[in-house]
């Protein structure tokens, strides 16, 4: 089970799709300037845990989406710019879990 929170981010056309296809003849929607970071979080064991972590991280300014997976302990964050790790650590702590670091 996964929890995902999304905030709209401006999208523009591109020759490359999010799936990695290039020059398909049509412009695809991509998040311009988006940064994807994967963190390791300890203590998540269920969908409620995923939702708590996702909810707290999604409140950080610039975060476009968050996907937490309890089974792997990974949290994938898409943001407009690189996030301050201490801000992420504080959000994860507020949710009741521990940020281990980057995955």
C-alpha positions in Angstrom: 0.0 0.0 0.0 1.3 3.4 -0.8 0.3 7.0 0.0 0.8 9.8 -2.4 0.2 13.5 -2.1 0.4 15.7 -5.1 0.5 19.5 -5.6 0.1 20.9 -9.1 3.3 21.9 -10.8 3.5 23.8 -14.1 4.0 21.5 -17.1 5.3 22.2 -20.6 5.8 20.2 -23.7 9.0 18.2 -24.3 10.3 15.7 -26.8 10.9 13.2 -24.1 8.0 11.6 -22.2 8.2 10.7 -18.5 8.4 7.1 -19.6 11.7 7.8 -21.4 10.4 7.8 -25.0 12.0 10.3 -27.2 10.8 12.0 -30.4 7.4 10.4 -30.3 6.0 13.1 -32.5 3.9 14.6 -29.7 4.9 16.9 -26.9 4.6 15.3 -23.4 3.8 16.9 -20.1 6.9 17.1 -17.9 7.7 18.9 -14.7 10.2 21.6 -15.7 13.0 22.0 -13.3 11.7 19.2 -11.0 14.0 17.4 -8.7 13.3 13.9 -7.6 14.9 12.7 -4.3 14.5 9.3 -2.6 14.9 9.2 1.2 15.1 6.2 3.6 12.7 6.5 6.5 12.7 3.9 9.4 9.6 2.9 11.4 7.0 2.9 8.6 4.9 -0.3 8.6 1.5 0.4 7.1 -0.6 2.7 5.0 -1.2 5.0 7.9 2.5 5.5 8.4 2.9 6.3 4.7 0.1 8.8 4.9 1.6 10.5 7.9 5.0 10.9 6.4 3.7 12.0 3.0 1.4 14.5 4.6 4.2 16.2 6.7 6.7 16.3 3.8 4.1 17.6 1.4 3.8 20.7 3.6 7.4 21.7 2.8 7.5 24.7 0.4 8.3 23.6 -3.2 7.2 20.0 -2.8 5.1 18.8 -5.8 4.5 15.2 -4.8 5.4 12.6 -2.2 5.2 8.8 -2.4 6.0 6.8 0.7 6.3 3.0 0.6 6.4 1.3 4.0 7.5 -2.1 2.6 10.8 -0.6 1.4 11.1 2.4 3.8 11.6 4.7 0.8 10.0 8.1 0.3 10.2 9.6 -3.2 9.8 13.4 -3.2 9.4 15.6 -6.3 10.2 19.2 -5.7 10.8 22.4 -7.6 14.4 22.6 -6.2 16.6 20.5 -3.9 15.1 20.4 -0.4 17.0 21.2 2.8 17.6 17.8 4.4 17.0 19.3 7.9 13.5 20.4 6.8 12.8 16.9 5.5 14.2 15.5 8.8 12.0 17.8 10.8 8.9 16.8 8.8 9.6 13.1 9.1 10.2 13.6 12.9 6.9 15.5 13.2 5.2 12.4 11.7 6.8 10.2 14.3 9.5 8.5 12.2 13.2 8.8 11.6 14.9 10.0 8.4 17.8 7.7 7.8 19.2 9.6 4.8 19.2 9.4 1.1 18.3 6.1 -0.5 
